[in-house]
Amino acid sequence: MAMSAQNLSDVKREVRTPEGAEPTRPRRAFVPRADILETPDSIVVIVDLPGVDAKAVDVSVDRNLLTIHGPVASEAPEGYTLTYSEYAMGDWHREFVLSDEVKRDAIQAVVKNGVLRLTLPKADPARKIQVRVE
């Protein structure tokens, strides 16, 4: 059986603005690293999101496109003023094209210790049916 992860073709792109073009996003976008694993029953996508609160993670499926998105904010602790920062602000964004073998309505997402784990259950294989002709 061919690896389903190959069917989950990655369409990641870091947003860049060519010289003279209008920016399409008001802020910089980061592309988090991801691993794709497969079990007999599911495809698992593991995405590094260090320091990201689970409430800031947006996961959506539109047709065959799985999108994860969220903000990166640089904040000074309460009572402090930020005087110098090397951390870039922006959004993180990642997209994956889903194959037909994924049950879209059963996808699960869990964030733990800065890692997003998406479990994409596999759909039952399409079965041949006989259509009665009258």
N, C-alpha and C positions, 0 to 999 in steps of 0.2 A: 504494500500500500504506500502510495506517495505521501510525503510529509505534508500535512495540512498547513503547517506554518508557511510553506512556500505559497500556498493559496492566499495567505493572509498578507498579501504584498504590502510592504511598508511604503507609505507615501510621505515620509517625513521631509520637511523642508525648514531650514532656518530662514526666517523672513529677512530679505535683503532688498534694499531699494536701489535699483540701478541709477547711475548718475543722471540727473535731470528728470527723473520720474517722480510722481507723487507717491508718498508713502501710503500703503494700504492699511496700516495699523498706527494708532497714535503712540504706541510704545514698542520697544524691542520684544521679540519673541524668542524663547529658548526652547530647544528640543531635548526633552529628557531621554536618557538612555533606556533601552528596553530589551528584555529577553523574551523569546517566545518558545514555550515548551508544549509538548503534546502528550496526552495520556490516551488510552483507548476510548475514553468517554468525553474528553474535553480538550480544549486548547487553553493554555494558561499564558497570559501576558503579564510580565513583571516589569514595573516601571519605577525607576529611582526618582523619588520626590523628597529629597532631604529637607527637613524643616517645614514641610507643607502640612497645614492643618487639614484633616479629613473634610471639614466643612467647606474648604476652599476648592475642593476637587469637583469638577463638573465632567461627568461621563455621559455621552449621548450616542444614540445610533440613529442615523437617518439613511434609510434604504440599506445600502451595503457599506456605509462609511461609519466606523467607530471613531469617535473623537473624544480626547481627554484634553481638558483645558483648565487653566487657573492662573491667578496672579502671583507675582513675586514682589513682595513689598519689603523695603528696607526701613525698619523702624528703630528708633532709639528707645531704650527702656524708660519707663516712667521716671520723671525727675531728671533726665539727662537730655542734652542737646547734641545732635549729631554734628560733629565738626569736620570729620573726614570719613569717606566711605570708599571702599574698593569693591563692594558688592553692587552689581548692576541691578537696576529695577526693570521690570517688564512683565511679560506673561510667559507662561510655558504652554506649549501646544504640541499635540502629537495626533496623527491620524493613521488609521489602519483600514485597509479594504477587506471586508469580510467575504468569505466564500458562502455559498448556499448551504453548506453543511453545518452552519452555526444556528442554534436556537436563539434568535435575537431577543425574545421576550423572557429568557431565563438567565441572562448574563448577570453575574454577581461581581461586585467591586468592594474591596476591603483595603483600607490604608492602615498600616501598622509599622511603627518605627521608620517612617519616611519611605516606605515602599508600598506602591499600589499594586495589588494583585487582582487581576481580572480573570474570572473563570468563565469561559465561553463553552457551554455544553454543546456537544455535537447533536445535530438533528438525526433522526432515524433515516437510514438510506431510503431513497425513493424506491417504491416498489412498483413492479409492473402490474397493471390491472387490465383486465379484459373488459372491453366495452361491448355491450350487447347491441347488435344492429337489428333494427326492425324493418 
